[in-house]
Amino acid sequence: MNLTNKLDFFNFKFHQKDIKRVFFYRIAGTGMGAAACLFKEKGFHVEGADTRFYPPMGDYLKQTGIPLHRCEDLNSEFLQSFDLIVVGNVVAGVSPEARMIEELGVPFISFPSALGACVLQDVNVVGIAGTHGKTTTTYLLTQMFENLGTEPGYFIGGVIDGHPSSKLGAGKYFFIESDEYDSAYFEKISKFRMYAINHLILTSLEFDHADIFENLESIKDQFRAGMPQIDKSFIFCEDYKASMELHEEFKETCANRTWSFYGEHSEFGPHILEMGPKGSTFSMKLNGQEKVFQTNVIGHHNILNLSTGVIFAFNEGFSVDQIAKSIENLQMVKRRQEERGCYRDTLVIDDFAHHPRAVRVTIDAIKAKYPTKKLNVIFEAASATARSDIFQEEFEEAFFKCDRIVLVKPPRPTSVKGVHDLNIHRMRHDLITEGKEAYVVETFEQLMGLVNKLSDPNGLFLVLSNGTCLGLWESDFAQKLTK
């Protein structure tokens, strides 16, 4: 491995004046795509390449004006015309791609290091971290602070209607989705540690990403390394034991920071007072007083996500009335309870959920919004952890509230070491035993056969996948959806 030309965080700051042309290698990832757009906005000449341009980020990038290339069409001479190569973390250290990049003689860097050095050093950074809800929470807070008139900057690992995926903003607030996944094959530390975070919101902390973390403690180690550098405030959810263990460890060494807490069972709230198809009413205890808020946002998990913004805005000096007005009408990110349209008069909803807790709360939210609809779930285990049997039982339990479940057999085995693959056929058997109507499909044709069979105006399809679901969203199916 030749890492002679690898730039670290500080070297990149030093070399910035010499860097004008930047190439994003594997640009179509949600983080890479959003970072590329920030670099373009910052004034760099940006181009990028990937093997495929899947929606939604692939479609979004094609609209940005950034020149896009196929990886197989690249050659060394072309890449050597750039001053810097930003390398996506999907590039494996043992791959021919890595050898090619290392041998170009062009400086290269991870996107978190590049982003931290180029964009985030001189702004007030609010990092939103956690196992669940990072993307949604970042977008909700961004909209709140736009409604509060602060012109925030933001970096969101998802595509959103009416907004670019990232924006520099005015500098007073920059909200960034702060992933715990590693930064690159040559930088095996969590992305959020490179983001120069001033305020940390930790929505949740459970075991995930089993392909890179051995256990929950190894994830906590990344927070242990990063928390001392956070100099202003922490907002933690009390519902997660691991989060509160971190608080116990750091409450003295970080005693000069502001600490705030929330949770479903927290005395501070949020406490759901009413929830229905049109929205939610909830209360929170702020400065010792109970305050009531109304919003169009639905789902207990989304109200928990939104409450972090209520706390942060209140801590920043905004009034309860200002905050209440800012959350009345908010949008969701694409692939988060996104209503894609109707197929044969049956509503189709797309969601990114790939962890059993996320699956469960998403199902609860959809049932709250559509209480009279028969719920047909299509589930594809796409991530390395989901494709393993680590959460076999938890996934089964998460589907107990569905009417029908279509299980997509993962097209490839898990990459997690020391575990078995998710047993889809056993899951189907167990769900049928629980009185559920369950199916297993292995091909797109089988999937569409069931979609056609189960279509019913009195029901809806909820597609749960952080992948393509056998190419469903690239097929004629997506083109036939009606609004």
Stockholm file with secondary structure:
# STOCKHOLM 1.0

chainA/1-483         MNLTNKLDFFNFKFHQKDIKRVFFYRIAGTGMGAAACLFKEKGFHVEGADTRFYPPMGDYLKQTGIPLHRCEDLNSEFLQSFDLIVVGNVVAGVSPEARMIEELGVPFISFPSALGACVLQDVNVVGIAGTHGKTTTTYLLTQMFENLGTEPGYFIGGVIDGHPSSKLGAGKYFFIESDEYDSAYFEKISKFRMYAINHLILTSLEFDHADIFENLESIKDQFRAGMPQIDKSFIFCEDYKASMELHEEFKETCANRTWSFYGEHSEFGPHILEMGPKGSTFSMKLNGQEKVFQTNVIGHHNILNLSTGVIFAFNEGFSVDQIAKSIENLQMVKRRQEERGCYRDTLVIDDFAHHPRAVRVTIDAIKAKYPTKKLNVIFEAASATARSDIFQEEFEEAFFKCDRIVLVKPPRPTSVKGVHDLNIHRMRHDLITEGKEAYVVETFEQLMGLVNKLSDPNGLFLVLSNGTCLGLWESDFAQKLTK
#=GR chainA/1-483 SS CCCTTBCCHHHHHHHGGGCCEEEEETTTSHHHHHHHHHHHHHTCEEEEEESCCCTTHHHHHHTTTCCEEEGGGCCHHHHTTSSEEEECTTSCTTSHHHHHHHTSCCCEEEHHHHHHHHTSTTSCEEEEESSSCHHHHHHHHHHHHHHTTCCCEEECSSCBTTBCSEECCSSSCEEEECCCSEEETTEEEEGGGGSCCSEEEECCCCCCCTTTCSSHHHHHHHHHHHGGGCCSEEEEETTCHHHHHHHHHHTTTTTTSEEEEECTTCTTCCEEEEEETTEEEEEEEETTEEEEEEESCCSHHHHHHHHHHHHHHHHTTCCHHHHHHHTSSCCCCTTSSEEEEEETTEEEEEECCCSHHHHHHHHHHHHHHCTTSEEEEEEECCSTTTTBSTTHHHHHHHTTTCSEEEEECCSSCCCCTTSCBCCHHHHHHHHHHTTCEEEEECSHHHHHHHHHHHCCTTEEEEEECSSCTTTGGGSHHHHTCBC
#=GC SS_cons         CCCTTBCCHHHHHHHGGGCCEEEEETTTSHHHHHHHHHHHHHTCEEEEEESCCCTTHHHHHHTTTCCEEEGGGCCHHHHTTSSEEEECTTSCTTSHHHHHHHTSCCCEEEHHHHHHHHTSTTSCEEEEESSSCHHHHHHHHHHHHHHTTCCCEEECSSCBTTBCSEECCSSSCEEEECCCSEEETTEEEEGGGGSCCSEEEECCCCCCCTTTCSSHHHHHHHHHHHGGGCCSEEEEETTCHHHHHHHHHHTTTTTTSEEEEECTTCTTCCEEEEEETTEEEEEEEETTEEEEEEESCCSHHHHHHHHHHHHHHHHTTCCHHHHHHHTSSCCCCTTSSEEEEEETTEEEEEECCCSHHHHHHHHHHHHHHCTTSEEEEEEECCSTTTTBSTTHHHHHHHTTTCSEEEEECCSSCCCCTTSCBCCHHHHHHHHHHTTCEEEEECSHHHHHHHHHHHCCTTEEEEEECSSCTTTGGGSHHHHTCBC
//
